[in-house]
Amino acid sequence: MFFPQFLSGAVEFTKNGAQDGDPGLVMQFIKNLARKSALLSRIERMRLISEQYLAPSGYWHSYPADSNGNAVPWFTYPAIQFLNGVVQPSWKVFEYGSGYSTVFWNARCALTVSVEHDESWFNHLKALHPEFDVRLVKEGFDVSRGYLEDLVARFEAESFELPTLPDRQSNIDHGLLNREFANYAAQVTEFPKGFFDVIVVDGMARCLCLYAAAEYIADEGVIVLDNSDRWQYNDLQDYLVRSKGFKRIDFDGLGPLRAAGWITSIFFKSAAFPICVETRRDRGSGDLG
């Protein structure tokens, strides 16, 4: 009812202004009307975005979840949608960083191994899901482990640019410390090379973890790097693409809980994995209903 009444009042005001012989008043009113109309249009557009995209994606939940409340990884929505289409029950998954993604992978795949550095979060997750294979590995570099020292030596011999921030805690939070979390990054080396179909890099020591992932992922496997838009990971992404023969797909957009978009990227060598994608859409989907 609001808009017809608003329009009726606008017409009456314009007539009166014209009769009073004040064209300036009429023009000013028309400009104000245009501004209000544009504002109403934007509000309506925001409502439709919420109703047709954000809500079906699960955005309004207080944790990363789909519209039904099922846990999803804290990746961008385009990446989540893509992975939902290609994930296979036979996959074996290794993830650096645990959380809602751990629930997601365990519900869909044959094996999920997760490594976590935060003891309180580890305890919380294990209390909820004691059956999950989640390993607590805090900051540290055990130089007595020869294979670990070798991994770090080969990584550092590449002379990657590894930018850090002035604040140490920020470096930890954003996965910018590498040597300091060598024990954490080396967890994947406890398995044979080629054992895992998916390796997720979304925790500590991201550059060192990417380096290890490139060595241990299956030939037809995929590496998932979240927050790949951070320029601090540039050299390792170049290394995967230019030196190790990986291809990269970027999934840019919104994701759970955050108001700003970011990028989740998938690296792969073989194009075999997208062949598994579901080809049929649910009846009623799409803009034609």
C-alpha positions as CSV (number, residue, x, y, z in Angstrom):
1,M,0.0,0.0,0.0
2,F,2.9,2.4,0.7
3,F,4.1,2.9,-2.9
4,P,0.7,3.8,-4.5
5,Q,0.0,6.3,-1.7
6,F,3.4,7.7,-2.1
7,L,2.9,8.1,-5.9
8,S,-0.5,9.7,-5.4
9,G,0.9,12.2,-3.0
10,A,3.8,12.9,-5.4
11,V,1.3,13.7,-8.3
12,E,-0.8,16.0,-6.1
13,F,2.3,17.8,-4.8
14,T,3.6,18.3,-8.4
15,K,0.2,19.7,-9.5
16,N,0.2,22.2,-6.6
17,G,3.7,23.2,-7.3
18,A,3.0,23.9,-10.9
19,Q,-0.2,25.9,-10.0
20,D,1.8,28.0,-7.6
21,G,4.2,28.8,-10.4
22,D,7.3,27.5,-8.6
23,P,9.2,25.3,-11.0
24,G,12.2,25.1,-8.7
25,L,10.1,23.5,-6.0
26,V,8.7,21.0,-8.5
27,M,12.2,20.1,-9.8
28,Q,13.5,19.7,-6.2
29,F,10.7,17.4,-5.4
30,I,11.3,15.3,-8.5
31,K,15.0,15.0,-7.6
32,N,14.0,13.9,-4.0
33,L,11.5,11.5,-5.5
34,A,14.1,9.9,-7.7
35,R,16.5,9.5,-4.8
36,K,13.8,7.8,-2.7
37,S,12.8,5.6,-5.6
38,A,16.4,4.5,-6.1
39,L,16.7,3.8,-2.4
40,L,13.5,1.7,-2.4
41,S,14.9,-0.2,-5.5
42,R,18.1,-1.0,-3.7
43,I,16.3,-2.2,-0.6
44,E,14.1,-4.5,-2.7
45,R,17.2,-5.8,-4.5
46,M,18.9,-6.6,-1.2
47,R,15.8,-8.4,0.0
48,L,15.7,-10.5,-3.1
49,I,19.5,-11.3,-2.8
50,S,18.9,-12.4,0.8
51,E,15.8,-14.5,-0.1
52,Q,17.1,-16.1,-3.4
53,Y,20.8,-16.5,-2.7
54,L,22.0,-15.9,0.9
55,A,19.2,-17.9,2.6
56,P,19.4,-21.0,0.3
57,S,23.2,-20.9,0.8
58,G,22.8,-21.1,4.6
59,Y,24.2,-17.6,5.1
60,W,22.0,-16.7,8.0
61,H,23.1,-19.6,10.2
62,S,25.5,-18.7,13.1
63,Y,28.1,-21.3,11.8
64,P,29.2,-22.5,8.3
65,A,26.2,-24.5,7.2
66,D,23.9,-25.2,4.2
67,S,20.2,-24.1,4.3
68,N,19.3,-27.3,6.2
69,G,21.9,-26.6,8.9
70,N,24.4,-29.3,7.7
71,A,28.0,-28.3,8.3
72,V,30.0,-27.0,5.3
73,P,33.6,-25.9,4.9
74,W,34.4,-22.3,5.6
75,F,35.1,-21.8,1.9
76,T,33.4,-19.5,-0.6
77,Y,30.0,-20.6,-1.7
78,P,31.1,-21.2,-5.4
79,A,33.8,-23.5,-4.1
80,I,31.4,-25.3,-1.7
81,Q,28.9,-25.8,-4.6
82,F,31.6,-27.2,-6.9
83,L,33.0,-29.6,-4.3
84,N,29.5,-30.8,-3.5
85,G,29.2,-31.8,-7.1
86,V,32.5,-33.7,-7.5
87,V,33.0,-35.2,-4.0
88,Q,33.3,-39.1,-4.1
89,P,32.6,-41.6,-1.3
90,S,35.9,-43.3,-2.1
91,W,38.0,-40.2,-1.5
92,K,40.6,-40.0,1.2
93,V,41.0,-36.5,2.6
94,F,43.8,-34.8,4.5
95,E,43.1,-31.4,5.9
96,Y,45.4,-28.8,7.6
97,G,43.0,-27.1,9.9
98,S,39.9,-28.7,11.4
99,G,36.3,-27.5,12.0
100,Y,33.0,-27.6,10.1
101,S,34.9,-28.9,7.1
102,T,35.9,-31.9,9.1
103,V,32.3,-32.8,9.6
104,F,31.6,-32.2,5.9
105,W,34.4,-34.5,4.7
106,N,33.7,-37.2,7.2
107,A,30.0,-37.3,6.2
108,R,31.0,-37.8,2.5
109,C,34.3,-39.6,2.2
110,A,35.9,-42.9,3.0
111,L,38.7,-41.4,5.2
112,T,39.4,-38.0,6.6
113,V,42.6,-37.1,8.6
114,S,42.8,-33.6,10.1
115,V,45.6,-31.8,11.9
116,E,44.8,-29.0,14.4
117,H,47.2,-26.7,16.3
118,D,44.6,-25.1,18.7
119,E,44.2,-27.3,21.7
120,S,40.9,-25.8,22.9
121,W,39.3,-26.2,19.5
122,F,40.8,-29.7,19.2
123,N,39.2,-30.6,22.5
124,H,35.8,-29.1,21.5
125,L,35.8,-31.0,18.2
126,K,36.8,-34.3,19.7
127,A,34.2,-34.0,22.4
128,L,31.5,-33.6,19.7
129,H,33.0,-36.2,17.4
130,P,35.3,-38.6,19.2
131,E,35.3,-40.9,16.2
132,F,37.1,-38.4,14.0
133,D,40.8,-38.8,13.2
134,V,41.9,-35.3,14.4
135,R,45.5,-34.9,15.5
136,L,46.7,-32.1,17.8
137,V,50.1,-30.7,16.7
138,K,51.2,-27.5,18.3
139,E,53.9,-25.1,17.2
140,G,57.3,-26.8,16.9
141,F,60.2,-28.1,14.8
142,D,61.7,-31.4,15.9
143,V,65.1,-31.4,14.3
144,S,65.8,-34.9,15.5
145,R,63.4,-36.2,12.9
146,G,65.6,-36.5,9.8
147,Y,62.7,-36.6,7.2
148,L,61.3,-33.4,8.7
149,E,64.6,-31.6,8.6
150,D,64.9,-32.7,5.0
151,L,61.5,-31.4,4.1
152,V,62.2,-28.0,5.6
153,A,65.7,-27.9,4.0
154,R,64.3,-28.6,0.5
155,F,61.5,-26.0,1.1
156,E,63.9,-23.3,2.2
157,A,66.4,-24.1,-0.7
158,E,63.7,-22.9,-3.1
159,S,64.2,-19.3,-1.7
160,F,60.5,-18.5,-1.7
161,E,59.4,-15.0,-0.7
162,L,57.6,-15.6,2.5
163,P,56.2,-12.2,3.7
164,T,55.2,-11.9,7.3
165,L,53.3,-9.3,9.4
166,P,54.7,-7.2,12.2
167,D,52.6,-8.9,14.8
168,R,53.5,-12.5,15.7
169,Q,50.0,-13.6,16.6
170,S,48.7,-12.3,13.3
171,N,51.4,-14.4,11.5
172,I,50.1,-17.4,13.4
173,D,46.5,-16.7,12.7
174,H,47.0,-16.3,9.0
175,G,49.4,-19.2,8.5
176,L,52.5,-17.2,7.7
177,L,54.9,-18.9,10.0
178,N,56.4,-22.0,8.3
179,R,59.6,-23.4,10.0
180,E,57.9,-22.8,13.4
181,F,55.1,-25.2,12.5
182,A,57.2,-27.8,10.7
183,N,55.9,-30.6,12.8
184,Y,52.4,-29.6,11.9
185,A,53.1,-29.4,8.1
186,A,54.9,-32.7,8.1
187,Q,51.9,-34.7,9.3
188,V,51.0,-35.7,5.8
189,T,54.4,-37.3,5.3
190,E,53.4,-40.1,7.7
191,F,51.3,-41.5,4.8
192,P,52.6,-42.8,1.4
193,K,52.9,-40.4,-1.5
194,G,49.7,-40.4,-3.6
195,F,47.6,-41.8,-0.7
196,F,45.2,-38.8,-0.5
197,D,42.7,-37.7,-3.1
198,V,42.2,-34.3,-1.5
199,I,44.6,-32.2,0.6
200,V,43.1,-29.0,2.2
201,V,45.4,-26.2,3.2
202,D,43.4,-24.0,5.6
203,G,45.5,-23.7,8.7
204,M,49.0,-23.1,9.9
205,A,52.2,-22.8,7.8
206,R,50.3,-22.6,4.6
207,C,53.3,-22.2,2.3
208,L,55.1,-25.2,3.8
209,C,51.9,-27.2,3.8
210,L,51.3,-26.4,0.1
211,Y,54.9,-27.5,-0.7
212,A,54.3,-30.8,1.1
213,A,50.8,-31.2,-0.4
214,A,52.3,-31.0,-3.9
215,E,54.6,-33.9,-3.1
216,Y,51.9,-36.1,-1.4
217,I,48.7,-35.6,-3.4
218,A,47.5,-38.4,-5.7
219,D,48.1,-37.9,-9.4
220,E,44.4,-37.3,-10.0
221,G,43.9,-35.5,-6.7
222,V,43.1,-31.9,-5.8
223,I,44.6,-29.4,-3.4
224,V,42.3,-26.9,-1.9
225,L,43.8,-23.6,-0.7
226,D,41.5,-21.2,1.1
227,N,42.1,-17.5,1.2
228,S,44.2,-17.8,-1.9
229,D,43.7,-14.1,-2.6
230,R,46.3,-13.3,0.1
231,W,49.4,-12.1,-1.8
232,Q,51.6,-13.6,0.9
233,Y,51.0,-17.0,-0.7
234,N,52.0,-15.9,-4.2
235,D,55.3,-17.8,-4.5
236,L,53.9,-21.1,-3.5
237,Q,51.0,-20.8,-5.9
238,D,53.5,-19.9,-8.7
239,Y,55.5,-23.0,-7.7
240,L,52.5,-25.3,-7.9
241,V,51.5,-24.0,-11.3
242,R,54.9,-23.3,-13.0
243,S,57.2,-25.9,-11.4
244,K,54.9,-28.8,-10.5
245,G,52.4,-28.7,-13.4
246,F,49.2,-27.9,-11.5
247,K,46.3,-26.0,-12.9
248,R,44.3,-23.6,-10.7
249,I,40.6,-22.7,-10.6
250,D,39.6,-19.7,-8.5
251,F,36.2,-19.6,-6.8
252,D,35.6,-16.0,-5.9
253,G,32.6,-14.8,-3.9
254,L,30.8,-14.7,-0.6
255,G,31.0,-17.4,2.0
256,P,29.6,-18.3,5.4
257,L,29.4,-15.5,8.1
258,R,31.5,-12.9,6.3
259,A,30.2,-9.7,4.6
260,A,33.2,-9.5,2.2
261,G,34.1,-12.0,-0.4
262,W,37.3,-13.9,-0.8
263,I,38.8,-16.7,-3.0
264,T,39.1,-20.4,-2.5
265,S,41.3,-22.1,-5.1
266,I,41.5,-25.7,-6.3
267,F,44.8,-27.0,-7.8
268,F,44.8,-30.2,-9.9
269,K,46.9,-31.9,-12.6
270,S,44.4,-34.2,-14.1
271,A,41.1,-33.1,-15.4
272,A,39.6,-36.5,-14.5
273,F,38.0,-35.3,-11.2
274,P,35.4,-32.9,-12.7
275,I,34.0,-35.8,-14.8
276,C,32.2,-37.0,-11.7
277,V,30.2,-33.8,-11.4
278,E,26.4,-34.3,-11.2
279,T,24.9,-33.3,-14.6
280,R,21.2,-33.1,-13.8
281,R,19.6,-30.2,-11.9
282,D,16.7,-30.7,-9.5
283,R,13.2,-30.1,-11.1
284,G,12.1,-26.6,-10.3
285,S,15.6,-25.1,-10.0
286,G,16.8,-22.2,-12.1
287,D,15.0,-18.9,-12.9
288,L,12.2,-20.5,-14.9
289,G,10.9,-22.5,-12.0
